[in-house]
């Protein structure tokens, strides 16, 4: 074993040495491989280490070009580029050299000198008016590194900030703008903050009707001669600002071309217009009901122009989902009236579409199968921008049990949804939301017929009525006022009935039941808005209630023999909540640390002493504890023979706690790699005599399952393919003093689509 490790170390060392030697051998005379830059800060004044590091990082980010990428100090992409012959415009060699490989980044003195000037200018923009940046280079073995040394004096601070105004309406607005100014006395002079302040003032004025104003009309006059390394700043409106920019504009007419294309004759179309709720709607073929525009548009005749209403109107029109192109134009009605006509040009998207989808699956419980789905959608079915979707699907799955045995599973179902771009609710309920997204009412109906060969048939019907609304692109709420799910088992074979009589967990998985109640879901995802934040977050909260009011009214209490039924079927009564919190930490351009904490709890009471099987929690699987097979872990320390047998019964719990972390690397092109660790389990709230060890107790931490692994991902934006291999290192069903266990042969492979979290 020791000799094998030494051989591997020698092999890796040789590869690294060859890669390092290969980096510069193709360079011509006078050419140097650029290896990056160092930035040194020397200050005549005392500054904190944090400030110095921040300044150094900011300056280093400005340096161009970026050197060849490397991993563990080796420029693998450059190595691939150098060892690959110049290929034709296709084939493996071309792909290796131009997609995987990376040409050498050569040092250029003119570029380095330009960097020096940029760095010096950056320091001056940050208030270091007495500064000097020098450039030096270090060349060795045809490699060159740049060294920039910045010698800085004291950083100038803001002393007095004066907003110069007069008695005009614009002057009054400028005077009030100082209350929330980004410029603060005592802050360092910073040109970026000054530019942001101009943008802020411009945005504030746009909100108050100054349609023609722009930031260039604001002048920031800095006086750095006041002494003591301080700056006085005067904020003034330029004298050359045109009259239009100083006037408040209001909306005159709002004209909507609801069926516009580039061939439309807008002058003649006005003859077919319809005035509705203050808008002129031009829709000659009556494709849309006028009411949708009163919901989407924030402007009405007589309103003062403001930028937020302008942007909200465009966003709401786009998010209706029935227009593929949306634009607006504002025109003066004359020179001195200070009124604008708003013209909205809307190009409808295709109304109807049909999609056929086929997918395959493989599970860690030795199941293989596929699913066919046929979907049809109508984006404007009742002329009110309603979205109607109908899907029919069918699937087959085969699970191999070994010794020539297998179980065939088939399902056939239909799912229908209607999304209405308004809240259908009683008039006394008020709901005001100035969001880019119009609230929607969702109505859903579905049915599924499920057959498991030689065992049973299951019919499931569901319906729901609720609302979907967004505060912004990052925050979404879903509230189902009513959700009904009915499950009916039939055709249970005698052999399978014998199993049900002895296995309560299996019996619960197909029991006849009614689930009636509301549910609420809140989702926050900062990644929905493009950003370069070091930290991003995902949070999902779900609250599910079933028959709480119905159970109270009927006095249901199964513990006291008062089980109540609807259509001869017991209704489930419970409270269930679940959370999912994720954190994404960007360590570098190509490295990310993703972590997740998830879990939940369900409590059955009144008419139920157990949670419905479909509302229980499970552990194990491709997006869960990846070192354990799907739904096979727990609850608690209970062991169902689910590690060493082919058949893996689902093991539900009332409580779930799970922690995952994953270090993700970008290798090259579309290929990614990850190392991960997963920990968690499920538990029952009540004692289960059929599953001893399943109930949660103060020893629950000793029953946590842990697995580690690694995986390859292929990320082509629209599709992510993932292959993970994991191994358990802690198995909760083993004896308490022997749960830490590692066997390199006990591998679990997971092939999946998408990231696990």
SELUMLUM-435350 format. One record per residue: residue in three letters; x negated, z negated, y negated of N, C-alpha, C in turn. Coordinates in steps of 0.2 Angstrom, whole numbers, plus 5000, padded with zeros to 4 digits. Each point is the difference from the previous one (the first is absolute). Example, Ala and Ser with C-alpha at 12.3 -4.5 7.8 and 13.67 -1.06 7.14 Angstrom:
<nodes>
ALA493449615028500450004994499650004994SER500250044995499649994994500449974995
</nodes>
This chain:
<nodes>
UNK499650005006500450004994499650004994UNK499449965000499649994994499650074999UNK499850035005499750075000500450054997UNK500750005002500550054997500149994993UNK500049944997500149984993499450034996UNK499449995003499350024997500050084999UNK500350035006500050085000500550024994UNK500649974999500450024995499749994993UNK499749944999499749994994499550054998UNK499650025005499550054999500350074998UNK500550015004500450074999500350004993UNK500349954998500350004993499450004995UNK499549975001499450004995499850074999UNK499950035006499750074999500550054996UNK500749995002500450044996500049994992UNK500049934999499949984993499450034996UNK499450005004499450024998500050084999UNK500350045005500050074999500550024994UNK500549964999500550014994499649994994UNK499649954999499749994994499450054999UNK499750025005499550054999500350074998UNK500650015002500350074999500250014993UNK500149944996500450014994499650054995UNK499450004999499750044995499550065002UNK500050015007499650065002500250074998UNK500650014998500250064998500050014992UNK499749954996500050014993499450044998UNK500150044995499450044997499649974996UNK499450034997499649974996500349984993UNK499849944998500349974994500749985001UNK500350005006500749975001499949935003UNK500549964997500049935003500749985002UNK500149965005500649985002500249944996UNK500650004996500249954996500349945004UNK499749944999500249955005500449954996UNK500250014993500449954997499749974994UNK500349954997499749984993500149925000UNK499549974997500149934999500149994992UNK500449954998500149984993499849934999UNK499549994995499849944999500249984993UNK500249944999500349974993499549954998UNK499750014994499649954996500349984994UNK500249944999500449984994499549954995UNK500150014994499649964995500449934999UNK500750015002500449944999500249985007UNK500249935001500249985006500750025002UNK500150035006500650025002500149985008UNK500649995002500149975007499850055005UNK499949975006499850055005500650045002UNK500649985000500650045001500150054995UNK499949994994500050054995499550065001UNK499449975002499450055001500250055006UNK500249975005500250035006500650054999UNK500549984996500550054998499850064996UNK499549984995499850064996499550045004UNK499649985005499650045004500450045005UNK500649975003500450045004500450064996UNK500249984994500350064996499550054998UNK499449994999499550054998499850045006UNK500049965006499850045006500550055002UNK500749984999500550055001500050064996UNK499750004995499950064995499550055002UNK499549975004499450045002500250065005UNK499850064998500150065004499450045002UNK499950035005500550015006500049945004UNK500549995005499949955005499650035006UNK499549955003499650035005500450015006UNK499650035005500350015007500349945003UNK500550005003500349945003499649985006UNK500049945001499649975006500449945003UNK499849995006500349945004499449975003UNK499949934999499549965002499350034998UNK500050034994499450034997499850075003UNK500450035004499950065003500550054997UNK499750064997500450054998500250055005UNK500549985004500250045006500350074998UNK500450004995500350074998499450044998UNK499549984996499550044998499650025006UNK499949965005499650015006500450065004UNK500749995001500450065003499950064997UNK500050004993499950064996499350045001UNK499549965001499350025000499950035007UNK500349975006499850025006500550065003UNK500550024995500450055002499850074997UNK499950055004499850064997500550034995UNK499850044996500550044995500550045004UNK500649985000500550045005500450054996UNK500450045004500550044997500649964997UNK500550034998500549974996500549975005UNK499849995007500549975004499649985006UNK500349965005499749975006499849934999UNK499749985005499849935000499449984995UNK499550055000499549994995500249994993UNK500550054998500250004994500449934998UNK500449985005500449944999499549944999UNK499549995005499549954999499650004994UNK499850064997499650004994500349994994UNK500750025000500350004993500649955000UNK500249985006500549955000499849935002UNK499549995005499849945002499349994996UNK499650054999499449994996500150004993UNK499449984996500049994993499350034997UNK500050054996499450024997499649954996UNK499450015000499649954996500150004993UNK500149944997500149994993499349994997UNK499850054996499350014997500049974993UNK499449974999499949974993499950054995UNK500349994994499950044994499949964994UNK499450014997499849964994500550014994UNK500350064999500550014995500649965001UNK500249995006500649965002499849934999UNK499549985002499849934999499949984993UNK499850044996499949994993500750004996UNK500550045003500650004997500449935002UNK499849985006500349935002499749954995UNK499450004998499749954996500450004993UNK500250064998500450004993500749975001UNK500350025006500649975002500049935000UNK499549975003500049935001499949964993UNK499650034996499949974993500650014996UNK500450055001500650014996500549955003UNK500049995006500549955003499949934997UNK499349985000499949934997500250004993UNK499950054996500350004993500749995000UNK500450035004500750005000500249935003UNK499649965003500249935002499749954995UNK499850024994499849964995499349984999UNK499650035005499249984999499750064996UNK500149984993499850054995499250015000UNK499749945002499250015000499850005007UNK499950065002499950015007499550065001UNK499750005006499550055002500050015007UNK500150065003500050025007499450045001UNK499549985005499550045002500050035007UNK499750055001500150035007499350005003UNK499949985006499450015004500250035007UNK499550035004500250025006499449985005UNK500249995006499649985006500050055005UNK499550045001500050055005499549995006UNK500250015006499649995006500350035006UNK499550045003500250045006500650044999UNK500050044994500550054998500649974999UNK500149934998500649974999499949974993UNK500550004996500049984993500549954998UNK499949954997500549954998499949994992UNK500650004997500049984993500049934998UNK499749984995500049934998500250004992UNK500649974999500250004993499949924997UNK499749994995499949944997500449994993UNK500549965000500349994994499849944996UNK499750004994499949954996500549994995UNK500449945000500549994996500049944996UNK500350014994500049944995500749965001UNK500249974995500649965000500650055000UNK500549985004500650045000500549984994UNK500250054996500449984994500749985002UNK500349964996500749975002500450024994UNK500750005001500550014995500149944996UNK499950014993500249944996500750014997UNK500150054996500750004997500350075002UNK500650005002500450065002500650004995UNK500050064996500550004995500450075002UNK500749995000500450065000500350014993UNK499850064998500150024993500750035000UNK500549984996500750035000500350004993UNK500650035000500350004994500749995001UNK500550014995500749985001500450055003UNK499750065002500450055004500249985007UNK500450035003500349985006499450015005UNK499550055000499450005004499649944998UNK499949984994499649954998500249935003UNK500749995000500349945003499850005008UNK500150065003499850005007499349995002UNK499650024995499349995001499849934999UNK500349964996499949934998500249965006UNK500650025003500349965006499650025006UNK499650055000499650025006499449955002UNK499849974995499449955000500249945005UNK500649995001500249935003499750015008UNK500050055003499850015007499450045000UNK499650004995499450045000499549985005UNK499650055003499549995005499449984997UNK499950014993499449984996500149924998UNK499549965002500149934999499349984997UNK500149964995499449974996499649965005UNK499350025000499549965004499950045006UNK500450055002499850055006499550044998UNK499650035005499550044999500250074997UNK499750034996500250074998499950055006UNK500650045002500050045005500450064999UNK499750065000500350064998500650025005UNK500049985006500550015005500649964998UNK499949944998500649964997500350034994UNK499650024996500250034993500550065002UNK499750045005500450065001500749985004UNK500049955004500649985003500549974995UNK499749974995500449974994500450064997UNK499650054998500350064997500650035005UNK499950005006500550025005500649965000UNK499949935000500549955000500450014993UNK499750014995500450004993500450075001UNK499750055002500450065001500650005004UNK499949965006500549995005500649964997UNK499849954996500549964996500450044995UNK499750044997500350044995500550055003UNK499750035006500550055003500649975003UNK500049935001500549965002500549994995UNK499850014994500449994994500250064996UNK500050065003500250064997499550054997UNK499449985000499550044997499750055005UNK500450055000499950055006499450044999UNK499850024993499450044999499449964999UNK500049945000499449964999499550015006UNK499449994999499550005005499449964998UNK499649975005499549964999499450024995UNK500050074999499450024996500249994992UNK500649984999500249984993499849934998UNK499849965005499849934999499250004999UNK499849974995499350004998499749925001UNK499549995004499749945000499350004997UNK500049964994499450004996499649945001UNK499450005003499649955002499549994995UNK499949934998499449994995499649945003UNK499450035002499549965004499549974995UNK500150004994499549984995500249934997UNK500549965003500249944997499549945002UNK499650015005499549955002500249965006UNK499549965002500149965006500250045006UNK499850065001500250045005500750015002UNK500450014994500750005000500350064998UNK500650025001500350064998500749994997UNK500150034994500750004998500350065001UNK500750005002500350065003500750014996UNK500050064997500750014996500350065004UNK500749985001500450055004500550034994UNK499950074999500450034995500350075003UNK500550024997500350075001499750054996UNK499750055002499750054996500450034995UNK499750014994500450034994500250075002UNK499650035004500250075002500650015005UNK500349945002500550005005500650044998UNK500250055003500650054998500649964999UNK500550024996500649974999500449995006UNK500050055004500449995007499849945004UNK499449995000499749945004500249934997UNK500250004994500249944997500849985000UNK500450055003500750005000500349975007UNK500549974999500449985006500550055002UNK500050025006500450055003500549985004UNK500650035000500649985004500250065004UNK500449995005500250055005500750034997UNK500050074999500650034998500450025006UNK499850065003500450025006499550005006UNK500349985006499750005007500350065004UNK499650055001500250065004499750005007UNK500450015005499750005007500150065003UNK499550045002500150065004499949985007UNK500649995004499949975006499850055006UNK500050074998499950055005499550054997UNK499449974998499650044996499450045004UNK499950064999499450035003499750044994UNK499450035002499750044994500450064998UNK500550025004500350064998500749984996UNK500149944999500649984997500050024993UNK500650024997500150024993500349944997UNK499649954997500349944997500550014995UNK499950064996500450014994500750025002UNK500150045006500750015002500349955004UNK499649965003500249945005500449954996UNK499950004994500349954995500750015000UNK500250065001500850025000500349965006UNK499749995005500349975006499949925001UNK499849974994499849935000500649965001UNK499949945002500549955000499849934997UNK500349984995499849934997500349955004UNK499649955002500249945004499649944998UNK500349954998499749944998499450014995UNK500150044996499550014994499550055002UNK500050035006499550055002500350075000UNK499650054998500250075002499750025006UNK500550015005499750025007500250075001UNK499450045001500150075002499950015007UNK500550015004500050005007500550055002UNK499950074999500550055001500350005007UNK499649985005500350015007500249935003UNK500049954995500349935001499749975006UNK499350005001499649975005500049935000UNK500149974994499949934999500649974996UNK500249945002500549964996499649974994UNK500350014994499749984994499849925000UNK500449965004499849935000499349985002UNK499750045004499349995002499550004994UNK500250044995499550004994500149944996UNK500649974999500149944996499649945004UNK500050015007499649945003499250014999UNK499850065000499350025000499750004993UNK500450024995499750014993500149944996UNK499449984997500049944996500250014992UNK500050074998500150024993500850015000UNK500249984994500750034998500050024993UNK500450044998500050024993500149944995UNK499550004995500049944995499549955002UNK499750005006499549955002499350024996UNK499749954998499350004998499550035005UNK499650054999499650025005499549945002UNK499950005006499449955003499750035006UNK499449995001499650035005500249985007UNK500249935000500249985007500650035003UNK500550014995500650035002499850085002UNK499650034997499850065001499750015007UNK499549955002499750005006500449985006UNK500549954999500449985005500550055002UNK500350044995500450055001499750065005UNK499450024998499750055005499949975007UNK499749945000499949975007500749995004UNK500549984997500649995003500350075003UNK499950054996500350065002499650035006UNK499349995000499650025005500249965007UNK500149934999500149965005500750005003UNK500450044997500750025003499950045006UNK499450045001499950045006500350065000UNK500450024995500350075000499750054996UNK499549984996499750054995499250005002UNK499850075001499350005001499650014994UNK500350024995499650014993500449974995UNK499749964996500449964994499550004994UNK500350034995499649994993500549994994UNK499749984995500449994994499750024994UNK500450034995499750024994500449974994UNK499749974995500349984994499850044994UNK500650024996499950044995500349974994UNK499750014994500349984993500650044999UNK500649974997500550044998499950034993UNK499649974996499850034994499449954997UNK499750024995499449974998500149934997UNK500649984997500049944997500649955003UNK500350035005500649965003499749945005UNK499450015002499749955005500449995006UNK500350055002500350005007499850055005UNK500049985006499750045005500650025005UNK500050075002500450025006499650005006UNK500349975005499649995007500350055005UNK499550045003500250055004499749995007UNK500449985005499849995007500050065004UNK499550025003500050065005499949985007UNK500550015004500049975007500150065005UNK499550005004500050055006500249975006UNK500650025003500249965006499550025006UNK499949955005499650025006500550025005UNK499750025006500550035005500549945002UNK500650025001500549955001500049985007UNK499950045005500149995007499350015004UNK499849965004499450015004500149985007UNK499750025005500049985007499349995003UNK499949955004499349995002500049985007UNK499650035004499949985007499349975001UNK500149945004499449965001499949985007UNK499450015002499849985007499449955000UNK500049955004499549955000499949985007UNK499449985001499849975007499749934999UNK500149965005499749935000499749985006UNK499549954999499749975006500049934998UNK500149955005500049934999499549975004UNK499849944998499549965004500449975006UNK500650015001500349975006500150065005UNK499650055000500050065004500750045000UNK500250004994500650044999499850074996UNK500350055002499950074996500750034999UNK500050044994500650034999500050044994UNK500650024998500150044994500750004997UNK500050024993500750004997500150064996UNK500650035000500250064996500549974995UNK499950034994500549984995500250064996UNK500650014999500350054995500349974995UNK499850024993500249964994500350064996UNK500649984996500350044995500149964994UNK499950034994500149964994500350054995UNK500449974996500450034994499849964994UNK499750024995499849964995500550004994UNK500550035001500550004994500750015003UNK500249965006500650025004500650004996UNK500149954995500649994997499950024992UNK499550034999499850024993499849954995UNK499949945003499849944996499349985002UNK499650045002499349995002499949955006UNK500650005004500049965006499550035005UNK499749965004499650025006500349995006UNK500150055004500449995007499550025005UNK499849955005499650025005500349995007UNK499950045005500349995006499450025005UNK499949965005499550015005500249995007UNK499950055004500149995008499350005003UNK500049955005499349995003500149995008UNK499550025003500049985008499349995002UNK499949965004499449985003499949985007UNK499550015003499849995007499449965000UNK500049955005499449965001499949985007UNK499450005003499949985006499449955001UNK500249945003499549955001499849995007UNK499350015001499750005007499949935002UNK500349985005499949935003499549995005UNK499750065002499550005006500350005007UNK499750025005500250015006500650055001UNK499950054996500550055000500749994996UNK500049944997500749984997499950014993UNK500650024997500050014993500849994997UNK500049984994500750004997500150054994UNK500550045001500250054995500549974995UNK499850014993500549984995500150064996UNK500750004998500250064996500549974994UNK500050034994500449984995500350064996UNK500649994998500350064996500449964994UNK499950034994500349964994500150044994UNK500449984996500150034994500049954994UNK499750024994500049954995500250044993UNK500449974996500350044995499949954994UNK499850034994499949964994500350044994UNK500349964995500250034994499749954994UNK499650034996499849974994500350024994UNK500349964996500450014994499649984994UNK499850044995499649974995500449964994UNK500349955003500349954996500249945004UNK500249944997500249955004500749995000UNK500350015006500750005001500249925001UNK500349974995500149935000500649994995UNK500249945001500649984995499850004993UNK500450014995499950014993499749944997UNK500249945003499849944996499349985002UNK499750045005499249995001499650054996UNK499649974996499650044995499350005003UNK499750064999499450025003499650044995UNK499649984996499650044995499350005002UNK499750065000499350015002499750064996UNK499649994996499650054996499450025005UNK500150035005499550025005500050085001UNK499450025002499950075001500450035006UNK500349955004500450015006500749985000UNK500450055001500749984999500249965007UNK500449954999500249965006500550045004UNK499949995007500450045005500449955004UNK500650035002500449975005499950045007UNK499849965005499950035007500549985005UNK500350055003500549995006499750035006UNK499949965005499750035006500549995006UNK500050055005500349995006499650035006UNK499949965005499650035006500349985007UNK499850045004500249985007499450035005UNK499849955005499550025005500249995007UNK499950045005500249995007499350005003UNK499949945003499349995004500149995007UNK499650035004500050005007499449985003UNK499949955005499449995003500250015008UNK499650045003500250035006500049945005UNK500550005005500149955005500149934998UNK500249994993500049934997500749994996UNK500050044995500649994995500150054995UNK500550004997500250044994500249964994UNK499850024994500149954994500350054995UNK500549984997500350044994500049954994UNK499750034994499949964994500350044994UNK500549974997500350034994499849954994UNK499950034994499849974994500350034994UNK500149964995500250024993499849954995UNK499950034994499849954994500250034994UNK500049964995500250024993499649954995UNK499650044996499649964996499750044994UNK499549974997499750024993499250015001UNK499850054997499250004999499950014993UNK499549964997499850014993499349984999UNK499750034995499349994999499949984993UNK499649954999499849984993499550054997UNK499550025005499550054998499850035006UNK499550045000499750045006499749955005UNK499949944998499649955004500549955004UNK500649994997500549955002500650035002UNK500349985006500650035002500449945004UNK500750004998500449965003500550045004UNK500249975006500650025004500449955002UNK500750004999500449955001500650045004UNK500149985006500650025004500549955000UNK500650014996500549965000500349985007UNK500150055004500250005006499750045005UNK499849975006499650035005500349985007UNK500250055004500449995006499650035006UNK499849975005499750035006500449975006UNK500250055004500349985006499750035006UNK499849965005499650025006500549995006UNK500050055005500450005006499750025006UNK499849965005499650025006500650025005UNK499850055004500450035005499650025006UNK500350025005499750035006499449965002UNK500049945001499549955002500050015008UNK499450025003500050005007499949935003UNK500350005006499949935004499349985000UNK499550045001499349985001499849974993UNK500250034995499849984993500449934998UNK500650005002500449944999499749945003UNK499750015006499749945003499449984996UNK499650044997499549984995500249974994UNK500650024998500349974994500249935001UNK500349995006500249935002499449955001UNK499450025001499449965000499650004994UNK500150044996499550014994500450004994UNK500149944996500450004994499750044995UNK499450014999499750044995500250075001UNK500050035006500250075001500750004999UNK500449955002500750014999500250004992UNK499749964996500150004993499850074997UNK499650045003499850064997500550065000UNK500549995004500650055001500649964999UNK500149944997500649975000500550034995UNK500650005002500650024995500049964994UNK500050034994500049964994500250034994UNK500249964995500250034993499549964995UNK499750044996499649974994500450034994UNK500249954996500450024994499749954994UNK499850044995499849964994499650044995UNK499849974995499650034995499249995001UNK499650044997499349995000499750034994UNK499449974998499750024994499250015001UNK499750054997499350025001499750014993UNK499449974999499750014994499350035002UNK499750054996499450035002499650014993UNK499449985000499550014995499450035003UNK499850064997499450045002499650034994UNK499549974999499650024994499750075001UNK499950025006499750065002500550064998UNK500649994999500450054998499950034994UNK499649974996499850024993499250015001UNK499850074999499350015000499649964996UNK499449965002499649964996499349995004UNK499649974996499349995003499949935000UNK500549965001499949935000499649975006UNK499649954999499649985006500549965005UNK500549974997500549975005500750034999UNK500350025006500750025000500449965005UNK500650004999500449965004500750035002UNK500249985006500650025003500449935002UNK500650004998500449945002500750025002UNK500349985006500650015002500449945002UNK500649994998500449945001500750025003UNK500249985005500650015003500449945002UNK500750004998500449955002500650035003UNK500249975006500550035004500549955002UNK500650004998500549955002500650035004UNK500249975005500550025005500649955001UNK500650024998500649975001500049924997UNK499649994995500049934997500649984998UNK500450044996500649994997500650005005UNK499950055005500550005005500049945005UNK499449985002499949945004500349944997UNK499949994993500249954997500850005000UNK500350064998500750005000500349995007UNK499750025005500350005007499949935003UNK499549964997499849945003499650015007UNK499650065000499750015007499449955001UNK500049985006499449955002499950015008UNK499650045002499950015007499849945003UNK499649954997499849945003500549965002UNK500650004996500649965002500550045003UNK499850065003500550045004500550044996UNK499950014993500450044996499750074998UNK499950045005499750074999500650044998UNK499950044994500550044998499850075001UNK500550055001499950075001500350044996UNK499850074999500350054997500150065005UNK500650025001500150055005499749985007UNK500149945001499849975007499250005000UNK499750004995499250005000499849954995UNK499549955002499849954996499650034994UNK500149974994499650024994499449955000UNK499450034998499449974999500049964993UNK499849945000499949964994499349984999UNK499750024994499349985000499850014992UNK499449974999499650014994499350035002UNK499850054997499350035002499750024993UNK499349985000499650024994499350035003UNK499750044996499450035002499650024994UNK499349995000499650024995499450045003UNK499850054995499450045002499650004994UNK499449975000499550014994499450035002UNK499850054996499350035001499650014994UNK499450005001499550004995499550055001UNK499850044995499650065001499449994995UNK499449985003499449994995499550065001UNK499950034994499650065000499349974999UNK499550015005499449974999499550054997UNK500150075002499650054997500550075000UNK499750054998500450065001500250025007UNK499649985005500250025006500149945005UNK500149944998500149955004500649954997UNK500449995004500649964999500149945005UNK500249944997500249955005500749994999UNK500450015005500749995000500249945005UNK500549964997500249945003500749995000UNK500349975005500749995000500249935003UNK500549974997500349945003500850025000UNK500249995006500750015001500349955005UNK500750005000500349955004500749994998UNK500449965004500749994998500349945005UNK500649994998500349955004500850015000UNK500349995006500750015001500349945003UNK500649984997500349945003500750025001UNK500249995007500750015002500449945000UNK500650004998500449945000500750025000UNK500549955000500750015000500250045006UNK500250065000500250045005499550025005UNK499349994999499550025004499549955001UNK499750005006499449955001499450045001UNK500050065000499450045000500150064995UNK499450024997500050064996500250065004UNK500350054997500150075003499350035002UNK500050035006499350035002499750044995UNK500450054997499850054995499749974994UNK500249934999499849974994499449955001UNK499850005006499449955002499450034997UNK499449965001499450024998499650015007UNK499550054999499650025006499250004998UNK499649995004499350014999499650045005UNK499650044997499650055004500250074999UNK499550055000500250074999499550034995UNK500150074999499550044996500049984993UNK500549974997500049984993500049924999UNK499949975005500149935001499349965002UNK500149975006499449975003499750065005UNK499550044998499850065003499749995007UNK499749945001499749985006500549985006UNK500650004998500549995005500550055000UNK500350015006500550055001500749994996UNK500450054999500549994995500549955003UNK500249954995500549955001499849955006UNK499450005002499849965006499849934999UNK499849984994499749934998500549954999UNK499949945003500549954999500650005003UNK500549964998499949954994499649945002UNK499649984995499649945002499550015005UNK499949965005499550005005500450035006UNK500650025000500450035006499650065002UNK500050005007499750065003500550035005UNK500150074998500650035004499750055005UNK499350005002499750055004499950064996UNK500050004994500050064996499350034998UNK499549975003499350034999499850045006UNK500249985006499750035006500550055004UNK500650004998500550045003500250064996UNK500350055003500150064997500649994995UNK500549975003500649994996499949944995UNK500250024993499849954995500749984997UNK500349945002500649984997499949984993UNK500550024995500049984993500049925000UNK499649974996500049934999500249974993UNK500649994999500249984993499949934998UNK500049994993499949934998500450004993UNK500149934998500449994994499650004994UNK499349985001499550004995499450045001UNK499850034995499450045001499549994994UNK499449995002499450004995499450045002UNK499850044995499550055002499550014994UNK499450015002499550024995499650065002UNK499950054996499550055002499550024994UNK499550025002499550024995499650065003UNK499850054996499750065002499650034995UNK499350015002499550034995500050075001UNK500250044995500050085001499550034996UNK499750055004499450044997500250075000UNK499850044995500050075000499450035003UNK500050045005499450025003499850074997UNK500450055001499950074996500750045001UNK500150044995500550055000500749955001UNK500450025006500649965001499949955005UNK499449985002499949955005499949934997UNK500449955003499949934998499849965006UNK499849944999499849955005500249934998UNK500249965005500249934998499849955005UNK499949944998499949945004500549964999UNK500449965005500549964998500149945004UNK500349954998500249945004500749984999UNK500449995005500749985000500149935003UNK500449964997500249935003500749994998UNK500449975005500649984999500449985007UNK500749994999500449995006500749994998UNK500449995005500749984998500249945004UNK500549964997500249945003500850005000UNK500349955004500749995000500149934996UNK500650004997500149944996500349945005UNK500450035005500349955005499650005007UNK500149955004499750005006500350055005UNK499650045003500250055005499849985007UNK500449985004499849985007499750065004UNK500350064998499750065004499350024998UNK499849974994499450024997499649944998UNK499849965004499649944998499450024996UNK499949964995499450014995500250054994UNK500650025000500250044995500249974993UNK500249945000500349964994499449984996UNK500150014993499549994995499949925000UNK499449984999499849934999499449994995UNK499849945000499449994995499350035003UNK500150035006499450035003500050075000UNK500450034996500150074999499450044999UNK499549974996499450044999499650015006UNK500149965005499650015006500350055005UNK500650034998500350055003500050074997UNK499550004995500050074996499550055004UNK500350065001499650055004499650034995UNK499450025002499550044995499750065004UNK499950054997499750065002499650034995UNK499550045002499550044996500050075002UNK499850044996499950075002499850054994UNK499950065002499850054995500450075002UNK500050044995500450065001499850064995UNK500150065002499950064996500750024997UNK500050034994500650024997499850074997UNK500550045000499950074997500550004995UNK499850004993500550004995500050074996UNK500550045001500150064997500650004995UNK500149944997500449994994500850005003UNK500250055002500750015002500149975007UNK499449985004500149985007499349965001UNK500149945003499549965002500049985007UNK499550035004500049985007499549955002UNK500249955004499649945001499949995007UNK499449985002499849985007499649945000UNK500349945002499749945000499949975007UNK499449975001499949965006499949934999UNK500349965003499949924999500049975006UNK499749934999499949965006500249934998UNK500449965004500249934999499449965000UNK499949954996499549955000500349935001UNK500750004999500349935000500750015003UNK500149985006500750015004500349945000UNK500649994997500449935000500349985006UNK500150045005500349985006499549985005UNK499350004999499549975004500049935000UNK499749965004499949934999499749984994UNK500349944997499849984993499350004999UNK499549985004499350004999499750065002UNK500350065002499750065002500350064996UNK500349994994500450054997499550054996UNK499449984998499550054998499750035006UNK500250075000499850045006499850074998UNK499550035002499850064998499850045007UNK500350065001499950045005499950074998UNK499450034999500050074997500450055004UNK500249995006500450055004500750004998UNK500249944997500749994999500250044993UNK499950064999500150044994500850025000UNK500250004994500750034998499950064995UNK500250065002500050054996500750024996UNK499950014994500650024996499950064996UNK500550055002500050064996500650004996UNK499950014993500649994996500050054994UNK500550004996500050044994500149954994UNK499550014995500049964994499649945001UNK499949964994499649945001500449945002UNK499849955003500449955003500349964994UNK499750004994500249964994499650024994
</nodes>
